Amino acid sequence: MARGHLDLPKKEDALVLSKRDIFNSLITIDSDQAARERVLRIETGFRRKIETHLLGLPMAQASFQKFNTSPFVLMFYSKKRGYTRVAEIESDIIPAKVFSSMETSAGRMVEEVVLPVYGWEVVPSKMHSVESLLDGKKSTSKHFCGVTLKSGPRCLNDEMAQNIGRDVSHNVAAWAESHNTDVVDFTYGVLYGTKSISNKKDWHVLRSIAESLPVSVEIVDTHKQSWKIRYRRDGLDVSAAVRIGIDWWSYLGDRNTWLELCVALIRACVAPAGPRDNVPIYTISDLGSILDLSSKPEGFNISLLQESQLEWLLFLARHFCDGFRP
């Protein structure tokens, strides 16, 4: 993470996951009835969401205007590919737009499917109230938890970070009152990625919270060189934290929640396949090593995923860490 402010947390160590640990955790999930039921619920939710979303995507029969293409991108891409006829780039437009549309909506789809499975309530995106900042919430007899979620790392700019922090400090009293508590825990969460590749803007949410507070407020845990802040104000105990990737999913559920998510995604999106005759040659230089299954424990056999789907598990898992070890 680039240094740009004296109070930024120290550079994070790379998050390196053990493939063998991933496979062993998968065995744990497969043998736990409650975990299996969560996976199946999430899988069903994803199937419904994805099918509905696909119906709204531009199709081959759609008019040209619906694709909202940039003339500049079209020409630069044609140069890169060496195209000489419009028919050549036309075949690339539809998958590119499908990909773009899914990137825009995928995060919200994940939130709406997964949060309720772990006891959280989804906050409607069009709601106009003191909770409009939030994407999800959970209230108990002891405290109120709220979260603002971003699809991935590096989604924020300076203005967004400042506004989120300011809104948190201004709205916590109303959150506490409406949920009859004096303890509020706010999370700025990121659905995948790691702190080591985080946009430093994530941390600036905490800085903005601190700068919005009167000087008389008691700071219990400072945000300086930390990913959290805690303070007391007007009888309230308020904490806020940045939680990225596995850190967020562990907070939502437990240490295997991110894996339950990955398994459900694979089951919903990728059908099992038979054995293949040859090993593919990948263009991405390290993709072969990422997908290497040689660390799989001997006799490994689970029912939630089939053999051909295991490479997809590693493919997804790499988005939640900075690298693998055996």
Secondary structure, DSSP 8 states (H G I E B T S, - for coil): ----STTS-------EEEHHHHHHHHHHHHT-HHHHHHHHHHHHHHHHHHHHHHHTS--TTS-GGGG---HHHHHHHHHHHT--SHHHHHHHHHHHHHHHHHHHHHHHHHHHHHGGGGT-EE--TT--STTTT-SEEEE-SS-EEEEEEESSSS---HHHHHHHHHHHHHHHHHHHHHTT-SEEEEEEEESS--GGG--THHHHHHHHHHHTS-TTSEEEE--TTSSEEEEEETTEEEEEEEEETHHHHHHHS-TTHHHHHHHHHHHHH-------SS----SSTTHHHHH--TTS-TT---SSS-GGGHHHHHHHHGGGSSEEE-
